[in-house]
Amino acid sequence: MSKEFKRPDGRKVDEIREMKAKVGIVPNADGSAMFQFGDTIAIAAVYGPKKMHPQHLQNPEKGTLRCNYNMMSFSVTDRIRPGPSRRSTEISKIIEWALEPIVMIDKYKNMVIDVHINIPQANASTRCAGINAAAMALAHAGIPMKDLVSSVSIGKLDKQLVVDLNKKEEDWEEGEGATDIPITFTNDGKMTHIQLDGKINTKQLNEAVELARKACKEIYEVQKKALKEIGE
Amino acid sequence: MDKELTISNLTGNKIKKYLAEGKRFDNRKPDEFREIVIETGISKNAEGSAKVKVGKTEVWVGIKMNVAEPYPDSLDKGNLMVTAELLPLSSPRFESGPPRFPAIELGRLTDRAIRESKFIDFKKLCIKEGEKVWTVFIDIYSINDDGNLLDAAVLGTIAALKDAKIPKYDKKEEKVLFGEWTKDKLPLSKEIPISITAYKVGDKFIVDPTRDEEDISETRVTVGSSNGVISSMQKGESQELEVAEFKEILELITKVERNIFKKLEKL
């Protein structure tokens, strides 16, 4: 079946859109990066560790990672009203959870590391691109990290699993429609984030996780290469 | 704002001492801008978009359009809506949350520079008088703040407006076909407006301050004009100005405008 399946943009089922990654795009920030899946672009900047204000938010046990995901108003065809929404608030938290396991913030007691993610151009999978950019920005900022994380969305279009959904695929209506499963992995294969919207059986979901694991290895190489280019 | 985020008195005094001799830390003359780099078409889903770098300061601007009812006092004209966000991504000084005064002022000043210069022909953006007109949304985002966001925002706005194409509109269904564009550009005047801000530092005047220079400036005047005709102006911050100083500012800005204008003509 997979040989016959045609994706709207002609990609193979396990093919990620062209990836671009760049580190050091915001001079003011302690660390920053851009990550691109085709027409989806995310930029991220890291500030900190710095003292947490207001004081009552300070955690005397360990440092705090604080993420903020925001889509620019013109990033999609139908303008988004500027400012936070329920969606962006939830995604911000999801990204925090996806990144926290790799960041060694135990020693930054009472301090905060801010990660700001903005989407200037969107064609689906923006949270995945955001997580990839954020992980790179944290590394660029010199925050001690156990590992990088890489994130990708797996889609089920009717019955077919595909890697890295674009907007057209996200809106797939034929057959069983679209299922969107963004997944984030550490490089050593631990899952730090998974979400799902649609419908899928457990067998196929297990396959989706395997596909994501494979795709994240590819993404990791792109992130690593961009980070290595800083010194050059 | 955190005390530690603003510059020290020591640096401030040094900047003023240098300026007294007509010098700046980065070797520019008082009336000299940093390098301006403009790139258009940075976001595919926007009607028009641009990024502008002025030295290390960077601003991204996107244009979106939608059809709405006209305002009661301009039934045959399109609407303009300008918002600016000082992204926390762009500076350790900016915090998340509702827009504070500097972001509001940035949007307002840009709005007036565009609106008052009549750069956009809003009559041509009327679809059906009293019922349906185009709204032009200009959204400005700071990406890196190293001073003079005020002038950078207007430069970016001009570039994005010139880049913009009008979306397709289904007259029968009365709805915009988002993501599909006509070949029509926005109806723009040939006279390009620019906005230049003069900053008083010590008792000298400069344009295009870096973050440090802007920090120690006690007053500024923003002038929007096109083809030598001034159409918007605002004095910011609280220090008073002598009339002679005001005249000096106008001279400075007129001179600077000519140089910036050459850059914009190439767009």
Boltz contact constraints between the chains, C-beta under 6 A:
constraints:
  - contact:
      token1: [A, 26]
      token2: [B, 144]
      max_distance: 6.0
  - contact:
      token1: [A, 27]
      token2: [B, 56]
      max_distance: 6.0
  - contact:
      token1: [A, 27]
      token2: [B, 144]
      max_distance: 6.0
  - contact:
      token1: [A, 28]
      token2: [B, 91]
      max_distance: 6.0
  - contact:
      token1: [A, 28]
      token2: [B, 144]
      max_distance: 6.0
  - contact:
      token1: [A, 39]
      token2: [B, 44]
      max_distance: 6.0
  - contact:
      token1: [A, 45]
      token2: [B, 89]
      max_distance: 6.0
  - contact:
      token1: [A, 47]
      token2: [B, 92]
      max_distance: 6.0
  - contact:
      token1: [A, 68]
      token2: [B, 96]
      max_distance: 6.0
  - contact:
      token1: [A, 72]
      token2: [B, 141]
      max_distance: 6.0
  - contact:
      token1: [A, 73]
      token2: [B, 139]
      max_distance: 6.0
  - contact:
      token1: [A, 74]
      token2: [B, 43]
      max_distance: 6.0
  - contact:
      token1: [A, 74]
      token2: [B, 46]
      max_distance: 6.0
  - contact:
      token1: [A, 74]
      token2: [B, 62]
      max_distance: 6.0
  - contact:
      token1: [A, 74]
      token2: [B, 64]
      max_distance: 6.0
  - contact:
      token1: [A, 74]
      token2: [B, 139]
      max_distance: 6.0
  - contact:
      token1: [A, 76]
      token2: [B, 45]
      max_distance: 6.0
  - contact:
      token1: [A, 77]
      token2: [B, 45]
      max_distance: 6.0
  - contact:
      token1: [A, 77]
      token2: [B, 178]
      max_distance: 6.0
  - contact:
      token1: [A, 77]
      token2: [B, 179]
      max_distance: 6.0
  - contact:
      token1: [A, 78]
      token2: [B, 178]
      max_distance: 6.0
  - contact:
      token1: [A, 79]
      token2: [B, 64]
      max_distance: 6.0
  - contact:
      token1: [A, 79]
      token2: [B, 137]
      max_distance: 6.0
  - contact:
      token1: [A, 82]
      token2: [B, 83]
      max_distance: 6.0
  - contact:
      token1: [A, 82]
      token2: [B, 85]
      max_distance: 6.0
  - contact:
      token1: [A, 116]
      token2: [B, 88]
      max_distance: 6.0
  - contact:
      token1: [A, 116]
      token2: [B, 89]
      max_distance: 6.0
  - contact:
      token1: [A, 118]
      token2: [B, 89]
      max_distance: 6.0
  - contact:
      token1: [A, 120]
      token2: [B, 43]
      max_distance: 6.0
  - contact:
      token1: [A, 121]
      token2: [B, 43]
      max_distance: 6.0
  - contact:
      token1: [A, 121]
      token2: [B, 44]
      max_distance: 6.0
